[in-house]
Amino acid sequence: MYDHNSPPPSRYGRLRVERGDLAPAAWLEQRPPGEGRFGTVAGVCAPGFEAYARILHPARLGAEPVRWDRVAPVYGRSVTAATCWHALIGVKDEDRLVHRNEDTPAVPGVWDEHPHEGPTPADVARALIPVLSRHTGTPDRCWYGLWEGYGHYAWGGVPVFRTPGRDEILLSGPLDDADSPQRGSHEGVPEIPDLWWPEDRTWCVGGDVDLVSTYVGGTAACVVDLLATPALEAYELDPTSLVD
């Protein structure tokens, strides 16, 4: 049970809450002018990487994940790097913010629950971890950003660093513990951190409370590896692309 009136913890899952030096996150605040604006891939993730991938959060059929490319043919559509979930299922742009409710029809036998809206879902995180581990020399020394607005704790007094549109709590711990806040949770609470990056900054993972996708910036080899991972539905895209 999480209480938004609870004092801030010293650990978030197995990750340490940093209350002193925020220098490891300074590079995310010091963005070149015009790069990584709010609402873009590099704004959610970070600018300056060789390549970027979009990881789609799966829909669900019962407890089972459902890829978007399994849903698309039912609606006579296909999936690309720019596909928006609401458009895929035939919801108009003006209704995209209210479409996830009980009145939005699912397709029996195909999907019955919309993709997770928020930072990286636990099953996606667990598929990302071994891939990302192969593309850093510091998997045991990683940093994380958690949006202070989730409300499970009163974060007052804990210092934050700023990214486009968000104030983030700095966390630290090994990459293997990235999904530790959700281990054993059936309600998706507390959220997995929005941002992850290793100390050698060879890649950066970015998510957000309003998104049904996770974005990764890294080397071209890292992105190729992500695209080839069967447990991930991933597409390469440009850092200036709009997010969904």
C-alpha positions in Angstrom: 0.0 0.0 0.0 1.3 3.4 -1.0 0.2 6.6 0.7 0.7 9.9 -1.1 1.1 11.5 2.4 4.0 9.1 3.3 7.4 10.8 3.8 9.8 10.2 1.0 11.7 6.9 1.2 15.4 6.3 1.2 14.8 3.5 -1.4 12.4 3.3 -4.3 12.2 -0.4 -4.9 15.8 -1.4 -4.7 17.0 1.9 -6.1 18.6 4.5 -3.8 17.0 8.0 -3.6 19.7 10.6 -4.1 19.4 13.6 -1.8 22.7 15.3 -2.3 24.8 15.6 -5.4 22.7 15.7 -8.6 25.7 16.1 -10.9 25.1 12.8 -12.7 21.9 14.3 -14.1 23.4 17.6 -15.2 23.9 16.5 -18.8 20.1 16.0 -19.1 19.5 19.6 -18.0 22.2 21.1 -20.2 20.6 20.6 -23.6 21.7 22.5 -26.6 19.3 25.2 -27.7 16.5 23.9 -29.9 17.4 20.2 -29.2 15.2 17.9 -27.2 12.1 20.1 -26.9 9.0 18.9 -24.9 6.9 16.4 -26.8 9.7 15.0 -29.0 11.7 11.8 -28.8 14.9 13.6 -27.7 12.8 15.6 -25.2 11.5 12.5 -23.4 14.8 10.7 -23.8 17.9 12.9 -24.4 19.5 14.5 -27.5 22.8 13.6 -29.1 22.6 9.9 -29.6 23.5 8.1 -32.8 20.2 6.4 -33.2 16.8 6.1 -31.5 14.1 3.5 -31.0 10.5 3.6 -30.0 9.3 0.6 -27.9 5.5 0.1 -28.0 3.8 -0.8 -24.8 1.7 -3.9 -25.5 -2.1 -4.0 -25.3 -3.5 -6.9 -23.3 -5.8 -9.9 -23.8 -6.5 -11.0 -20.2 -3.0 -11.2 -18.7 -1.3 -11.7 -22.0 0.6 -8.9 -23.9 -0.6 -8.2 -27.4 1.6 -6.6 -30.0 0.2 -3.6 -32.0 1.0 -5.4 -35.2 -1.4 -8.2 -34.1 -4.1 -5.6 -33.5 -3.6 -3.6 -36.7 -4.9 -6.0 -39.3 -8.2 -6.2 -37.5 -8.7 -2.6 -38.3 -7.2 -2.8 -41.8 -4.1 -0.9 -40.8 -0.4 -1.5 -40.4 2.1 -0.3 -37.7 5.0 2.1 -38.4 7.3 4.1 -36.2 4.8 7.0 -36.3 1.6 5.0 -35.5 -0.5 6.3 -32.7 -2.6 3.8 -30.7 -5.8 5.9 -30.9 -5.5 6.2 -34.6 -4.7 2.5 -35.0 -8.1 1.6 -33.4 -10.0 4.2 -35.2 -10.4 7.0 -32.6 -10.4 10.5 -33.9 -7.6 12.9 -32.9 -10.0 15.2 -31.0 -11.0 12.2 -28.9 -7.6 10.8 -28.2 -7.4 12.1 -24.6 -10.7 10.5 -23.6 -10.7 7.3 -25.6 -9.4 5.0 -22.9 -12.7 4.3 -21.0 -15.2 1.6 -20.8 -17.1 2.8 -23.9 -14.1 2.2 -26.2 -14.7 -1.1 -27.9 -12.1 -3.8 -27.7 -12.0 -6.8 -30.1 -12.9 -10.1 -28.5 -10.2 -12.6 -28.8 -7.7 -10.0 -29.9 -7.4 -7.3 -27.2 -9.4 -6.2 -24.2 -7.1 -3.6 -22.5 -5.4 -0.6 -23.9 -1.5 -0.3 -23.8 -0.1 0.9 -20.5 -0.1 4.7 -20.3 2.9 5.8 -18.3 6.6 4.9 -17.9 8.0 1.6 -19.0 5.8 -1.4 -18.1 7.5 -4.1 -16.0 7.4 -6.8 -18.7 8.9 -4.3 -21.3 11.5 -3.3 -18.7 12.5 -6.9 -18.1 13.0 -7.4 -21.9 15.0 -4.2 -22.2 17.5 -4.9 -19.4 19.5 -7.7 -20.9 19.7 -5.9 -24.3 20.9 -2.6 -22.7 23.3 -4.5 -20.5 25.2 -5.6 -23.6 25.7 -1.9 -24.7 27.2 -0.4 -21.6 30.5 -0.9 -19.7 28.8 0.2 -16.4 25.6 -1.9 -16.0 26.2 -2.0 -12.2 26.4 1.8 -12.0 23.2 3.4 -13.4 21.1 6.5 -12.7 17.4 7.0 -13.0 14.9 9.9 -13.0 11.5 9.6 -11.4 8.8 12.3 -12.0 8.0 13.8 -8.6 4.3 14.1 -9.6 3.3 10.5 -9.4 1.9 11.2 -5.9 2.7 8.0 -4.0 5.0 9.9 -1.7 5.2 13.5 -0.6 8.6 14.3 -2.2 9.0 17.7 -0.6 12.6 18.4 0.4 14.1 15.9 -2.0 16.1 17.8 -4.7 15.0 17.5 -8.3 16.6 17.9 -11.7 14.7 19.4 -14.6 13.9 17.9 -18.0 11.5 19.4 -20.6 8.2 19.6 -18.8 9.1 17.5 -15.8 10.9 17.7 -12.5 12.7 14.4 -11.6 13.9 12.7 -8.5 17.4 11.2 -9.0 17.8 7.5 -8.2 20.8 5.2 -8.4 21.4 1.4 -8.7 22.4 -1.4 -11.0 20.6 -1.9 -14.3 19.2 -5.2 -13.0 17.2 -3.3 -10.5 15.5 -0.9 -13.0 12.2 -2.8 -12.6 12.5 -3.4 -8.9 9.7 -0.9 -7.9 7.1 -3.0 -9.7 8.3 -6.5 -8.7 5.4 -8.3 -7.2 3.0 -5.4 -8.0 -0.2 -6.3 -9.8 -1.4 -2.7 -10.0 1.5 -1.0 -11.7 2.3 0.9 -8.5 4.8 2.3 -7.9 5.9 3.3 -11.4 9.2 2.2 -12.9 11.5 5.3 -13.3 10.9 7.5 -16.4 14.6 7.9 -17.2 17.4 5.3 -17.1 21.1 5.8 -18.1 24.4 4.1 -17.3 27.3 6.0 -15.8 29.1 5.8 -19.2 26.0 7.3 -20.9 26.1 5.0 -23.8 22.3 5.0 -24.0 19.3 6.6 -22.3 15.8 5.3 -21.8 12.9 7.8 -21.6 9.2 7.4 -20.7 6.5 9.6 -19.4 3.2 9.5 -17.5 1.2 10.4 -20.7 2.8 8.0 -23.2 2.1 4.5 -24.4 5.7 4.1 -25.7 9.2 4.1 -24.3 12.0 5.7 -26.2 15.7 4.7 -26.2 18.6 6.7 -27.6 22.0 4.9 -28.0 24.5 3.7 -30.5 23.3 2.3 -33.9 24.3 -1.2 -32.7 22.2 -0.8 -29.6 19.1 0.2 -31.6 19.7 -2.7 -34.1 19.8 -5.0 -31.1 16.5 -3.6 -29.7 14.8 -3.9 -33.1 15.9 -7.6 -33.3 14.6 -8.5 -29.8 11.5 -10.7 -30.2 10.0 -9.7 -26.8 10.0 -6.0 -27.9 7.9 -4.3 -30.5 10.5 -1.7 -31.6 10.9 0.8 -34.5 13.7 3.2 -35.3 12.8 6.8 -35.6 14.2 10.4 -35.6 14.9 12.3 -32.4 12.7 15.1 -33.5 9.7 12.9 -34.0 6.6 13.6 -31.9 5.9 11.1 -29.1 2.8 9.0 -28.3 
